[in-house]
Amino acid sequence: MKLFYDHLIIDLDDVYAEIEHLEVDGKTRRRLIRIVDDTTHHTVLDTILSHLAKDKHEQFLDRFHRAPHDPEHLSFLKEHIADIEEKITAKVKKVKEKLLREFRNLGH
């Protein structure tokens, strides 16, 4: 599913490549990929909600649930959070680095 913030997500191909190198069955591999995707999604939402005023949470979440792909969500967020794109990108980058370390440790 396409989400309004997809263009902010750094390339996760190297994380997926680490998963492919693990000696696990296909079902486990798919679960790990799903965990990476879910973790990324939760990281983005956590970053947004951590910086968005509490009185705007319900409004944002209602909009997001109705149309997760709508690029206007980013406009809404930019009105209420300074540098939200940079904040999302930085947080996802940290999570990606942690995931890479974890999967590399599993593979060795």
Beta strands, then each sheet from edge to edge (+ up, - down):
end
